[in-house]
């Protein structure tokens, strides 16, 4: 008799803690919610490719072939060219870099007409973690979206919260920019949410659903910790509203 009373109060204490973290709807179910990350406006367009550290580029002068060079963008984001020395190349489009090269070579050539050609993409990778089948470093080839990167990581687990995917990008002066993407709407095609392109070194994190967190809590703190002799003869359940 004492064991049954003890088990009753123990289960009541644990479940009351769970329910205090939830909103109770009129139907008597507990609606578990995840805190949203900072959501910033996402305005991806069909922009030109941005040169990155590790890219190999050709600089060709059709009327001065002796100045042609193939260079790699160094870890400091610069390249070194004949006559003009170092030039900042990373974080610029090929056309922007081309204009800089023209201005620098104008001191030595009457009408410099260089062309910047990306020969090989280097350092193109993103980091994927959380509720995906194969978390880790994912290579990026060309214009790749967040959803495509996640699919390359094996896709979502059943416990993934597709509506609260977090993307952390490197901003100006090495600051971090965090944004939230609702990929559940992207997948369903409902609403105006759009998939976005991944930038090199982006960190993509797929969190668990609140339901998954509760199930984990129940398993760890009730199923595994409370002896079976205390819970025998009792049943308990947490009513949960599905999260899209």
C-alpha positions, 0 to 999 in steps of 0.5 A: 500500500505504501509503495502504491502511494509513493508511486502515485505522488512520484508520478504526479510530481514528475508529470506536473513538472512536465505540464507546467512547461506546456500550454493546456488547450481547451481539448485538454491536450498539452501544446509544447512549444519551442522558443524561436531563434531570432528571425531576420528577413531573408532576401536571397536573390539570383546574385552572382557568385561570391569569391571565397578563400581557397578558390582558384581563379584565372586572370587573363589579359587577352592583349597582354598574355604575358600577364596571365596568371592562375592564383589561389585566394589565400587564407587572408582573402588576398591574391598576388599579381604581377606589377600590382602586388596584393589585391583583396579578392574574397567576398567579391564577385568576379566582376567586382574583382575585375574592376579592381584589377582594371583600376590597379593595372591602369597605372601600367597599361593603356587599356587593360582588359582582364577577365576573371574566371573561376577555375575551381571552387575551394573551401565550399562546405557547410556544417550540419547538426541536430536531427539529421541522419548524418550530421557533419561537414557537407561539401557545397557545389554551386548554388545549394539551398539549406534543404538540399544540404540537409538532404545531403546529410541524410535527411530529417529524422522523425524527431526533427522540427522542420519548422524551426531550422536555424542557420548561422552565417558569418556576417561583417567583421566576423560577426554571426548572423542567426536566422530561422527557416520554416522548411515545413512550409517550403516542403509543403509549398504552403505559405510564402516561405522560401528556401535560401542559398547556403553560404560557405561555412554556414552552420545549419542546426535542426532542433528536436520537436518539443514532443521529442524532448518530452518523450526523451524526458519520460524515457530518462526520468520515468522509464529508466529511473523509477523502479518498475515495482513502483509503477506497476499497476499504474499507467500515465500519458502525456497528450501532445498536439502534433507539431508540423 
